[in-house]
Amino acid sequence: MSSQGQPDHDHQPRHELHNASVDESVAAAGACAQVHLPTGRVCARPQGHGGSCDFTPPDQAPTAGPERN
């Protein structure tokens, strides 16, 4: 909560990380990380972007932490 009693959205947990269609390592890098399930491609646009997702191969998406298998 902010000092005015309003929700502080900058420090809210990303509940969508518990969704199987979000790549956690890409989300940790600050990207949208929505996964296109039929192709496995991942949205690399910033979290909370407007408009449609821009899906990229998962090996080209930004990640935080160790390499994915």
C-alpha positions in Angstrom: 0.0 0.0 0.0 1.1 3.5 -0.7 1.2 6.2 1.9 -2.3 7.3 0.6 -3.7 3.9 1.2 -3.8 3.0 -2.5 -2.4 -0.3 -3.8 1.3 -0.1 -4.8 1.2 -1.9 -8.1 5.0 -1.6 -8.5 5.5 -4.0 -5.6 2.7 -6.5 -6.3 3.6 -10.1 -6.9 3.0 -11.4 -10.4 0.2 -13.9 -9.9 0.3 -14.9 -13.5 3.6 -16.7 -12.7 1.5 -19.5 -11.3 0.0 -20.0 -14.8 1.4 -22.7 -17.0 1.3 -20.4 -20.0 3.8 -18.0 -18.5 7.6 -18.7 -18.7 8.9 -17.9 -15.3 12.5 -17.2 -16.3 11.4 -14.8 -19.0 8.9 -13.1 -16.6 11.8 -12.7 -14.1 13.6 -10.7 -16.8 10.7 -8.2 -16.9 9.0 -9.5 -20.1 5.4 -10.4 -20.6 6.4 -14.1 -20.9 3.0 -15.3 -22.2 3.6 -18.6 -23.9 1.8 -19.4 -27.2 1.0 -23.0 -26.2 0.7 -24.5 -29.8 4.2 -23.3 -30.8 6.0 -22.8 -27.5 7.0 -19.3 -28.6 7.2 -16.6 -25.8 6.2 -13.0 -25.7 9.4 -10.9 -25.2 7.5 -7.5 -24.9 7.7 -5.7 -21.5 5.4 -6.8 -18.7 2.0 -5.1 -18.9 2.5 -4.0 -22.6 -0.5 -2.8 -24.6 -1.8 -4.5 -27.7 -0.9 -8.0 -28.9 1.9 -10.2 -27.8 5.0 -10.5 -30.0 6.0 -14.2 -29.8 9.7 -15.2 -30.3 11.4 -18.5 -30.1 12.1 -19.3 -26.4 15.9 -19.5 -27.0 15.8 -15.8 -28.2 13.7 -14.5 -25.3 15.4 -12.6 -22.4 15.9 -14.6 -19.3 17.0 -14.1 -15.7 19.1 -16.6 -14.0 20.6 -19.8 -15.3 20.1 -21.1 -18.8 17.0 -23.2 -19.5 17.2 -26.7 -20.8 
